């Protein structure tokens, strides 16, 4: 059975990074000590990982970033929990395919490994991202580059928030 915590966004107006969800994250991850972060939805992965690492340390967890792993598949296989951050859903999903970790993540989550997704990380938790609002031309162009299959941590697509 999948254990999934999906968060609409990482920052709520007037608060810091993940402040609005810190209690829920700590409760959800209470049985793990370290988290594997997937920073692929933003361009500056080093800065994103540093921010996530600092916040998760404040919550009592160590955090390593998948982008700095010498063997991404091994990092996924050794993870105690996943946190897939927000940003550009297409950039995220493409990088998950490029690093060949989407299927291993899917399998680990299906086996009960905790999955926390924020924004784009929530979008890719479903079986498809086809619900993501985007320009039709972009979708047509990207459809040739990669499939739109998500991690399938859930059986139904996750509709993005409407702002």
N, C-alpha and C positions, 0 to 999 in steps of 0.2 A: 504494500500500500504506500502510495506517495505521501510524503510530508512536505507541503508547500506553503510558504508564506509569501504572498504577493502584495507589494506596496506600490501605490500609484506613482509616487515621486520620492525623491531623496531629500528634498528640502521643502519645508512648509514655510510660507512667508512669515518672517519675523522670528524664525528659529534656525538653529544650525543643522548641519548635515546629519540626517537620520534622527534628529532629536525627537520628532513626533512619533517615531516608531521604535525607539530604543527599548522601551519596556517589553513590547511584543517580540522584538528580535531576541532579547535576552531570555525571555520565557521559552520561546520556540527552540532556541539553541542551547538550552540549559544542560544538555548531556554531552556537549562537545567542547573542546578546548581550542581548536583551530578551525579556520575557515579558509577555503580557497576562493579568492576573488577573481572574477572575470571582468576585466576593465575594457573589453573590446568595443564598447559602444561610444567611447570618446577617442579623439585623436591622440591627446597627450596621456598615454597610458601610465607613464611614470608618476606624473602629478596626481592622476586619479587614484592610483594605487596607494600613494602616500596619504591622501586624504582618507581613504577607506581604512587603511591600516591604523591611522591615528584614532579614528572613531571607534573601530572595533576593539582596539586596546582599551579605550575608555570604558567599554562595555564588558571587559574581562576576557576577550578572545585574542589569540594571535591570528594574524592574517598574512597569507602569502598570495602573491599575484600570479595568475596563470601566464601572463605575458612574459614573465622573467624565468619561467621554468625551462630547463634545458630539454626536458622531455614532457611535453604537455599531456600526452596520454597517461604517462606514469603519474603525473601530478593529480590528474582526475581520479585515477584508480586508488591513490593514497589519501584522497580528501576525506575529511570527517563531515564536511558540510560545504555547500556552495553559496556564494553570494554573487549574483550576476547583476551588475549595475546598469543604470540607465544612460540614455543618450540616444544615439541614432540606431534604430532597430535594424536597419539594413546593414549598416557597418558591423553591428554586433553579429548578426546571423552569418554574414559572409565570413567573418573571422572565425566563427565557430566551425564552419565548413572547411576553411583553409587550414586550420590547425588539426582538423579531423578529431575534434573532441565532442561534437554534438551527440553522436551515438553513444559514446561512453558515458556522457552526462545523463542521457536519457535512461540508460540501463541502471546506473547508480541510483538515480532518483526513483525509478520504478521499484528498485530493491529496498527503498525506505530511507535513503540518505537525505537529510534535510536540504531543501532548496529555498533560498530567499531570493526573490527577484524584485527589482525596483524599476519602474517605468519600462524601458525597453527589455530589461531582464524579466519583467512580468509578461510582456508581449510574447517573448519567445518560449514561455513556459507551456503554451498551448500547442496543439498539433500543427498549427499553421499561423502565419502572421498576415494572412490575406485580409484580415479585418483592419489592419493598420491604415489610417488615412494617408494617402499619398497621391501624387499626381499620376494619372493613368499612363502618361508617356514614360514616366520613370519606371513604373511597374512593368510595362512592356519591355523596356530596355533591360531591366535587371532580371526578368524572367529567363532570359537567354543565358545569364551568367551563373545563376544558382537557383535551386529549388527553394520554395518558401516554407519548407517543413520546419517546424519548431522542435523544441525538446520533448514535447508530448508528455510533460509532467502532469498535464491535465487532459481530460478526454475532449474538452471543448475549447474553441479558440477564446482568447482573452481579448475582449474589446478594449481598445485604448480609452483612456479617460477623455472626456470632451470638455474643453476649456473655453 
